[in-house]
Amino acid sequence: MKLLLAIIQPTKLHAVREALYRAGIERMTVCDAQGYGRQRGQTATYRGIEYKVHMLRKLSLEIWVNDDYLEKAIETLQEVARTGSEGTIGDGKIFVLPTEAAMTCDGLRGPEAI
């Protein structure tokens, strides 16, 4: 079992959710996030005054998958979450973390709990 932690653009949520569902991955947690990476923020203008926005809005997706779905989930995220054909800085990142155990409140354990 693995935990995929994906940071994506908010505008890509619907497309990512639909693509993951088609790939057989039906469960995820979505959290609002703010941050920056290589972008270092961006410049915006309000009423003619330019200012720097340091923390950009992103979404953090937590997706637990069984090992046999891992590569399919990563490929789907890489394909759908990017903007443009090549992707750009700020499209996000994917982290894969090991998961020792999973349990539900009704007693399921292991891969069945996911």
KEKOLRO-93498 format. One record per atom (N, C-alpha, C, O): residue in one letter; z, x negated, y; residue number from 1; atom name. Coordinates in Angstrom, 2 decimals. Each point is the difference from the previous one (the first is absolute). Layout:
BEGIN
  lumkol        w        u        v  gudo  marnu
       A        Z        X        Y   NUM     CA
...
% end
This chain:
BEGIN
  lumkol        w        u        v  gudo  marnu
       M     0.00    -0.85    -1.18     1      N
       M     0.00     0.85     1.18     1     CA
       M     0.00    -0.89     1.23     1      C
       M     0.65    -1.05     0.03     1      O
       K    -1.38     1.48     0.97     2      N
       K    -0.10    -0.76     1.25     2     CA
       K     0.16     0.95     1.18     2      C
       K    -0.28     1.20    -0.08     2      O
       L     0.74    -1.78     1.19     3      N
       L     0.05     0.72     1.27     3     CA
       L    -1.06    -0.59     0.89     3      C
       L     0.02    -1.20     0.29     3      O
       L    -0.95     2.03     0.15     4      N
       L    -0.99    -0.42     0.99     4     CA
       L     0.53     0.43     1.36     4      C
       L     0.29     1.17     0.22     4      O
       L    -0.18    -2.11     0.68     5      N
       L     0.39     0.29     1.38     5     CA
       L    -1.23    -0.29     0.83     5      C
       L    -0.39    -1.16     0.17     5      O
       A    -0.22     2.20     0.36     6      N
       A    -1.24    -0.14     0.76     6     CA
       A     0.24     0.40     1.45     6      C
       A     0.53     1.08     0.27     6      O
       I    -0.93    -1.94     0.65     7      N
       I     0.06     0.29     1.43     7     CA
       I    -1.42     0.33     0.43     7      C
       I    -0.89    -0.84    -0.14     7      O
       I     0.67     2.06     0.66     8      N
       I    -1.35     0.43     0.36     8     CA
       I    -0.04     0.61     1.40     8      C
       I     1.04     0.29     0.59     8      O
       Q    -2.25    -0.12    -0.08     9      N
       Q    -0.21     0.71     1.26     9     CA
       Q     0.29     1.48    -0.21     9      C
       Q    -0.36     0.55    -1.04     9      O
       P     1.02     0.12     2.00    10      N
       P     0.30     1.44    -0.15    10     CA
       P    -1.24     0.86    -0.21    10      C
       P     0.07     1.02    -0.68    10      O
       T    -1.19    -1.42     1.25    11      N
       T    -1.22     0.79    -0.13    11     CA
       T    -0.58    -0.03    -1.41    11      C
       T    -0.87     0.81    -0.33    11      O
       K     1.33    -1.71    -0.50    12      N
       K    -0.53    -0.14    -1.36    12     CA
       K     0.83     0.73    -1.05    12      C
       K    -0.37    -0.01    -1.18    12      O
       L     1.47     0.65     1.57    13      N
       L     0.89     0.62    -0.98    13     CA
       L    -0.70     1.04    -0.85    13      C
       L     0.11    -0.04    -1.23    13      O
       H    -0.82     0.96     1.84    14      N
       H    -0.64     1.09    -0.77    14     CA
       H    -0.99    -0.57    -1.02    14      C
       H    -0.01     0.41    -1.16    14      O
       A    -0.83    -1.35     1.60    15      N
       A    -1.00    -0.58    -0.89    15     CA
       A     0.67    -0.77    -1.15    15      C
       A    -0.45     0.09    -1.14    15      O
       V     1.51    -0.83     1.43    16      N
       V     0.72    -0.76    -1.03    16     CA
       V     0.66     0.95    -0.99    16      C
       V    -0.09    -0.21    -1.21    16      O
       R     0.73     1.24     1.72    17      N
       R     0.67     0.97    -0.88    17     CA
       R    -1.00     0.66    -0.94    17      C
       R     0.26     0.12    -1.20    17      O
       E    -1.39     0.32     1.73    18      N
       E    -1.02     0.64    -0.83    18     CA
       E    -0.57    -0.96    -1.04    18      C
       E    -0.19     0.38    -1.15    18      O
       A    -0.09    -1.61     1.55    19      N
       A    -0.57    -0.98    -0.93    19     CA
       A     0.99    -0.35    -1.11    19      C
       A    -0.40    -0.13    -1.16    19      O
       L     1.67    -0.04     1.50    20      N
       L     1.00    -0.28    -1.02    20     CA
       L     0.15     1.18    -0.96    20      C
       L     0.17    -0.20    -1.20    20      O
       Y    -0.22     1.41     1.72    21      N
       Y     0.09     1.19    -0.85    21     CA
       Y    -1.16     0.04    -1.00    21      C
       Y     0.19     0.30    -1.18    21      O
       R    -1.40    -0.61     1.67    22      N
       R    -1.16    -0.04    -0.90    22     CA
       R     0.13    -1.09    -1.05    22      C
       R    -0.55     0.12    -1.10    22      O
       A     1.28    -1.19     1.43    23      N
       A     0.21    -1.11    -0.94    23     CA
       A     1.14     0.29    -0.98    23      C
       A     0.30    -0.83    -0.86    23      O
       G     0.34     1.99     0.99    24      N
       G     1.07     0.37    -0.91    24     CA
       G     1.39    -0.38     0.47    24      C
       G     0.97     0.09    -0.76    24      O
       I    -0.86    -0.51     2.02    25      N
       I     1.30    -0.38     0.56    25     CA
       I     0.40     1.11     0.96    25      C
       I    -0.57     0.14     1.08    25      O
       E     1.55     0.65    -1.49    26      N
       E     0.30     1.24     0.70    26     CA
       E     1.29    -0.02     0.81    26      C
       E     0.30     0.97     0.69    26      O
       R     0.48    -2.05    -0.76    27      N
       R     1.29    -0.02     0.68    27     CA
       R     0.11    -1.21     0.92    27      C
       R    -0.41    -1.10    -0.37    27      O
       M     0.96     1.32     1.56    28      N
       M     0.25    -1.09     0.93    28     CA
       M     0.99     0.46     1.05    28      C
       M     0.21     1.20     0.19    28      O
       T     0.39    -2.15     0.48    29      N
       T     0.87     0.27     1.13    29     CA
       T    -0.66    -0.58     1.22    29      C
       T    -0.50    -1.13    -0.04    29      O
       V     0.48     1.87     1.15    30      N
       V    -0.63    -0.46     1.23    30     CA
       V     1.07    -0.08     1.09    30      C
       V     0.74     0.95     0.23    30      O
       C    -0.68    -2.11     0.44    31      N
       C     0.97    -0.20     1.08    31     CA
       C    -0.74    -0.49     1.24    31      C
       C    -0.95    -0.78    -0.09    31      O
       D     1.39     1.26     1.27    32      N
       D    -0.52    -0.55     1.25    32     CA
       D     0.54    -1.40     0.19    32      C
       D     1.15    -0.28    -0.34    32      O
       A    -1.98    -0.59     0.87    33      N
       A     0.43    -1.38     0.23    33     CA
       A    -0.63    -0.49     1.30    33      C
       A    -1.02     0.51     0.45    33      O
       Q     1.65    -1.50     0.14    34      N
       Q    -0.55    -0.68     1.16    34     CA
       Q     0.08    -1.48    -0.23    34      C
       Q     0.97    -0.49    -0.59    34      O
       G    -1.96    -0.23     1.04    35      N
       G     0.03    -1.44    -0.17    35     CA
       G    -1.29    -0.63     0.47    35      C
       G    -0.87     0.66     0.56    35      O
       Y     0.76    -1.95    -0.81    36      N
       Y    -1.22    -0.71     0.32    36     CA
       Y    -0.10    -1.21    -0.90    36      C
       Y     1.00    -0.47    -0.54    36      O
       G    -2.20    -0.02     0.38    37      N
       G    -0.26    -1.21    -0.78    37     CA
       G    -0.84    -0.91     0.84    37      C
       G     0.41    -0.41     1.09    37      O
       R    -1.58     0.08    -1.60    38      N
       R    -0.90    -0.88     0.76    38     CA
       R    -0.52     0.66     1.26    38      C
       R    -0.49    -0.69     0.90    38      O
       Q     0.58     2.03    -0.81    39      N
       Q    -0.47     0.70     1.20    39     CA
       Q     0.81    -0.37     1.24    39      C
       Q    -0.54    -0.09     1.10    39      O
       R     1.82    -0.13    -1.29    40      N
       R     0.92    -0.29     1.10    40     CA
       R     0.04     1.13     1.02    40      C
       R     0.17    -0.25     1.20    40      O
       G    -0.34     1.48    -1.65    41      N
       G     0.00     1.15     0.90    41     CA
       G    -1.37     0.22     0.59    41      C
       G    -0.99    -0.58    -0.45    41      O
       Q     0.93     1.42     1.45    42      N
       Q    -1.27     0.26     0.67    42     CA
       Q     0.26     0.37     1.45    42      C
       Q     1.12     0.35     0.38    42      O
       T    -2.15    -0.44     0.42    43      N
       T     0.10     0.33     1.42    43     CA
       T    -0.48     1.42     0.22    43      C
       T    -1.01     0.41    -0.56    43      O
       A     1.74     0.34     1.37    44      N
       A    -0.38     1.38     0.32    44     CA
       A     0.07     0.18     1.51    44      C
       A     0.59    -0.82     0.71    44      O
       T    -1.20     1.89    -0.22    45      N
       T     0.01     0.30     1.43    45     CA
       T     0.53     1.41     0.20    45      C
       T    -0.42     0.94    -0.68    45      O
       Y     1.34    -0.80     1.63    46      N
       Y     0.54     1.30     0.36    46     CA
       Y    -0.02     0.12     1.51    46      C
       Y     0.64    -0.78     0.70    46      O
       R    -1.40     1.77    -0.20    47      N
       R    -0.16     0.23     1.45    47     CA
       R    -0.38    -1.27     0.75    47      C
       R     0.52    -0.30     1.08    47      O
       G    -1.46    -0.43    -1.68    48      N
       G    -0.53    -1.18     0.65    48     CA
       G     0.85    -1.25    -0.14    48      C
       G    -0.38    -1.06     0.50    48      O
       I     1.50     1.16    -1.17    49      N
       I     0.86    -1.16    -0.18    49     CA
       I    -0.09    -0.46    -1.44    49      C
       I     0.22     0.78    -0.93    49      O
       E    -0.54    -2.04     0.76    50      N
       E    -0.13    -0.55    -1.34    50     CA
       E     1.37    -0.47    -0.50    50      C
       E     0.77    -0.60     0.74    50      O
       Y    -0.48     0.89    -2.01    51      N
       Y     1.26    -0.43    -0.59    51     CA
       Y    -0.22    -0.37    -1.46    51      C
       Y    -1.00     0.40    -0.61    51      O
       K     1.92    -1.16     0.06    52      N
       K    -0.10    -0.48    -1.37    52     CA
       K     0.89     0.84    -0.92    52      C
       K     1.18     0.19     0.28    52      O
       V    -1.77     0.30    -1.37    53      N
       V     0.75     0.71    -1.03    53     CA
       V     0.23    -0.99    -1.13    53      C
       V    -0.94    -0.43    -0.67    53      O
       H     2.20     0.06     0.46    54      N
       H     0.31    -1.01    -1.00    54     CA
       H     0.12     0.58    -1.40    54      C
       H    -0.45    -0.62    -0.97    54      O
       M     1.04     1.78     0.84    55      N
       M     0.21     0.60    -1.31    55     CA
       M    -1.03     1.10    -0.22    55      C
       M    -0.02     1.00     0.72    55      O
       L    -0.83    -1.18    -1.71    56      N
       L    -1.06     0.96    -0.29    56     CA
       L     0.45     0.93    -1.12    56      C
       L     0.71    -0.41    -0.91    56      O
       R    -1.15     1.67     0.99    57      N
       R     0.36     1.01    -1.00    57     CA
       R    -0.79    -0.24    -1.28    57      C
       R    -1.22    -0.18     0.03    57      O
       K     1.92     0.17    -1.14    58      N
       K    -0.59    -0.13    -1.34    58     CA
       K     0.70     1.00    -0.91    58      C
       K     0.98     0.64     0.39    58      O
       L    -1.48    -0.51    -1.60    59      N
       L     0.68     0.77    -1.04    59     CA
       L     0.30    -0.93    -1.16    59      C
       L    -0.80    -0.86    -0.35    59      O
       S     1.96     1.05    -0.23    60      N
       S     0.41    -0.76    -1.16    60     CA
       S    -0.02     0.94    -1.21    60      C
       S     0.68     1.03     0.00    60      O
       L    -1.46    -1.38    -1.00    61      N
       L    -0.09     0.80    -1.22    61     CA
       L     0.76    -0.71    -1.11    61      C
       L    -0.20    -1.19    -0.23    61      O
       E     1.06     1.92    -0.45    62      N
       E     0.70    -0.52    -1.17    62     CA
       E    -0.57     0.73    -1.21    62      C
       E     0.14     1.21    -0.13    62      O
       I    -0.77    -1.96    -0.75    63      N
       I    -0.68     0.59    -1.15    63     CA
       I     0.47    -0.72    -1.26    63      C
       I    -0.27    -1.19    -0.17    63      O
       W     0.97     1.90    -0.70    64      N
       W     0.41    -0.57    -1.27    64     CA
       W    -1.06     0.34    -1.03    64      C
       W    -0.41     1.16    -0.14    64      O
       V    -0.03    -2.18    -0.60    65      N
       V    -1.03     0.22    -1.01    65     CA
       V     0.41    -0.70    -1.30    65      C
       V     0.70    -1.01     0.02    65      O
       N    -1.16     1.55    -1.13    66      N
       N     0.12    -0.69    -1.28    66     CA
       N    -1.02    -1.13    -0.01    66      C
       N    -1.00     0.06     0.73    66      O
       D     1.23    -1.07    -1.53    67      N
       D    -0.83    -1.20     0.00    67     CA
       D    -1.48     0.29    -0.23    67      C
       D    -0.86    -0.69     0.55    67      O
       D     0.54     1.71    -1.35    68      N
       D    -1.41     0.30    -0.27    68     CA
       D    -0.72     0.62     1.19    68      C
       D    -1.23     0.06     0.00    68      O
       Y     1.95     0.39     1.03    69      N
       Y    -0.61     0.55     1.20    69     CA
       Y    -0.01    -0.99     1.17    69      C
       Y    -0.54     0.31     1.06    69      O
       L     1.12    -1.48    -1.24    70      N
       L     0.19    -0.93     1.11    70     CA
       L    -1.31    -0.43     0.64    70      C
       L    -0.18     0.16     1.21    70      O
       E    -0.74    -0.70    -1.99    71      N
       E    -1.27    -0.50     0.57    71     CA
       E    -0.82     1.12     0.62    71      C
       E    -0.63    -0.19     1.04    71      O
       K     0.63     1.36    -1.67    72      N
       K    -0.73     1.14     0.55    72     CA
       K     0.56     0.39     1.36    72      C
       K    -0.75     0.30     0.92    72      O
       A     2.07    -0.30    -0.79    73      N
       A     0.65     0.36     1.26    73     CA
       A    -0.31    -1.04     1.08    73      C
       A    -0.30     0.37     1.14    73      O
       I     0.37    -1.64    -1.48    74      N
       I    -0.28    -1.06     0.98    74     CA
       I    -1.44     0.07     0.47    74      C
       I    -0.26    -0.07     1.20    74      O
       E    -0.68     0.21    -2.13    75      N
       E    -1.42     0.09     0.37    75     CA
       E    -0.27     1.20     0.88    75      C
       E    -0.76    -0.09     0.97    75      O
       T     1.38     1.23    -1.29    76      N
       T    -0.18     1.21     0.81    76     CA
       T     0.53    -0.21     1.41    76      C
       T    -0.68     0.35     0.96    76      O
       L     1.87    -0.92    -0.83    77      N
       L     0.57    -0.26     1.32    77     CA
       L    -0.87    -0.96     0.80    77      C
       L    -0.26     0.23     1.18    77      O
       Q    -0.19    -1.32    -1.80    78      N
       Q    -0.83    -0.97     0.70    78     CA
       Q    -1.31     0.62     0.48    78      C
       Q    -0.46    -0.29     1.10    78      O
       E    -0.12     1.13    -1.92    79      N
       E    -1.29     0.60     0.35    79     CA
       E     0.12     1.06     1.09    79      C
       E    -0.82     0.03     0.92    79      O
       V     1.82     0.83    -1.02    80      N
       V     0.07     1.17     0.88    80     CA
       V     0.76    -0.27     1.30    80      C
       V    -0.32     0.60     1.03    80      O
       A     1.30    -1.50    -1.04    81      N
       A     0.84    -0.20     1.18    81     CA
       A    -0.66    -0.88     1.06    81      C
       A     0.45    -0.02     1.14    81      O
       R    -1.50    -0.71    -1.50    82      N
       R    -0.62    -0.88     1.00    82     CA
       R    -0.86     0.79     0.97    82      C
       R    -0.53     1.06    -0.35    82      O
       T     0.41    -1.58     1.54    83      N
       T    -0.88     0.60     1.00    83     CA
       T    -1.26    -0.85     0.05    83      C
       T     0.07    -1.23     0.03    83      O
       G    -1.21     1.88    -0.04    84      N
       G    -1.25    -0.74    -0.03    84     CA
       G    -0.29    -0.50    -1.39    84      C
       G     0.80     0.17    -0.91    84      O
       S    -1.95    -0.80     0.74    85      N
       S    -0.40    -0.46    -1.34    85     CA
       S     0.77    -1.24    -0.44    85      C
       S     0.23    -0.19    -1.19    85      O
       E     0.16    -0.65     2.13    86      N
       E     0.70    -1.24    -0.33    86     CA
       E     1.50     0.09     0.25    86      C
       E     0.75    -0.84    -0.49    86      O
       G    -0.32     1.85     1.23    87      N
       G     1.40     0.07     0.40    87     CA
       G     0.23    -0.80     1.27    87      C
       G    -0.81    -0.86     0.35    87      O
       T     1.90     1.13     0.33    88      N
       T     0.32    -0.72     1.23    88     CA
       T     1.48    -0.34     0.01    88      C
       T     0.79     0.52    -0.80    88      O
       I    -0.42    -1.40     1.72    89      N
       I     1.41    -0.33     0.17    89     CA
       I     0.73     1.28     0.40    89      C
       I    -0.47     0.73     0.87    89      O
       G     1.59    -0.46    -1.50    90      N
       G     0.78     1.19     0.29    90     CA
       G    -0.18     1.12    -0.99    90      C
       G     0.64     1.04     0.12    90      O
       D    -1.53    -1.23    -1.12    91      N
       D    -0.19     1.03    -1.01    91     CA
       D     1.21     0.14    -0.91    91      C
       D     0.23     1.07    -0.56    91      O
       G     0.55    -2.12     0.41    92      N
       G     1.22     0.10    -0.78    92     CA
       G     0.12    -1.05    -1.07    92      C
       G    -0.78    -0.96    -0.06    92      O
       K     1.78     1.15    -0.79    93      N
       K     0.29    -0.92    -1.09    93     CA
       K     0.47     0.79    -1.21    93      C
       K     0.43     1.15     0.12    93      O
       I    -0.53    -1.78    -1.28    94      N
       I     0.49     0.58    -1.25    94     CA
       I     0.92    -1.02    -0.65    94      C
       I    -0.36    -1.16    -0.18    94      O
       F     1.55     1.60    -0.18    95      N
       F     0.96    -0.85    -0.70    95     CA
       F     0.27     0.62    -1.37    95      C
       F     0.11     1.22    -0.12    95      O
       V    -0.01    -2.05    -0.90    96      N
       V     0.30     0.47    -1.36    96     CA
       V     1.36    -0.58    -0.39    96      C
       V     0.19    -1.21    -0.02    96      O
       L     0.75     2.10    -0.29    97      N
       L     1.35    -0.41    -0.35    97     CA
       L     0.34     0.47    -1.42    97      C
       L    -0.37     1.11    -0.38    97      O
       P     1.05    -1.94    -0.40    98      N
       P     0.41     0.45    -1.34    98     CA
       P     1.09     1.06     0.10    98      C
       P     0.82    -0.03     0.92    98      O
       T    -0.82     0.95    -1.85    99      N
       T     1.02     1.05    -0.07    99     CA
       T     0.68    -0.11    -1.36    99      C
       T    -0.65     0.13    -1.04    99      O
       E     1.94    -0.35     1.05   100      N
       E     0.73    -0.16    -1.26   100     CA
       E     0.18     1.31    -0.74   100      C
       E    -0.17     0.05    -1.22   100      O
       A     0.50     1.02     1.96   101      N
       A     0.28     1.26    -0.68   101     CA
       A    -0.33     1.15     0.94   101      C
       A    -0.01    -0.15     1.22   101      O
       A    -0.25     1.30    -1.82   102      N
       A    -0.21     1.24     0.76   102     CA
       A     0.69     1.12    -0.75   102      C
       A    -0.09     0.10    -1.22   102      O
       M     0.77     0.75     1.96   103      N
       M     0.71     1.13    -0.59   103     CA
       M    -0.18     1.23     0.89   103      C
       M    -0.12    -0.12     1.22   103      O
       T     0.11     1.27    -1.82   104      N
       T     0.02     1.24     0.77   104     CA
       T     1.37     0.64    -0.15   104      C
       T     0.77    -0.38    -0.89   104      O
       C    -0.47     1.33     1.74   105      N
       C     1.30     0.67    -0.06   105     CA
       C     0.15     0.85    -1.26   105      C
       C     1.13     0.28    -0.42   105      O
       D    -2.25     0.12    -0.19   106      N
       D     0.10     0.82    -1.21   106     CA
       D    -0.04    -0.83    -1.28   106      C
       D    -0.15     0.56    -1.09   106      O
       G     0.29    -1.88     1.20   107      N
       G     0.19    -0.83    -1.18   107     CA
       G    -1.19    -0.80    -0.49   107      C
       G     0.16    -0.78    -0.94   107      O
       L    -1.35     0.94     1.52   108      N
       L    -1.14    -0.80    -0.44   108     CA
       L     0.19    -1.45     0.42   108      C
       L     0.53    -0.28     1.07   108      O
       R    -0.97    -0.64    -1.93   109      N
       R     0.14    -1.42     0.30   109     CA
       R    -1.31    -0.72    -0.32   109      C
       R    -0.80     0.45    -0.81   109      O
       G     0.61    -1.59     1.49   110      N
       G    -1.15    -0.85    -0.27   110     CA
       G    -1.29     0.59     0.55   110      C
       G     0.01     0.73     0.99   110      O
       P    -1.14    -1.05    -1.66   111      N
       P    -1.30     0.47     0.48   111     CA
       P    -0.10     1.53     0.13   111      C
       P    -0.75     0.49     0.84   111      O
       E     1.48     0.25    -1.66   112      N
       E    -0.04     1.46     0.08   112     CA
       E     0.60     0.51     1.32   112      C
       E    -0.35     1.09     0.46   112      O
       A     1.23    -1.87     0.14   113      N
       A     0.64     0.41     1.26   113     CA
       A    -0.94    -0.13     1.18   113      C
       A     0.20     0.62     1.04   113      O
       I    -1.23    -1.42    -1.20   114      N
       I    -0.96    -0.18     1.09   114     CA
       I    -1.01     1.10    -0.07   114      C
       I    -0.91     0.05     0.82   114      O
% end
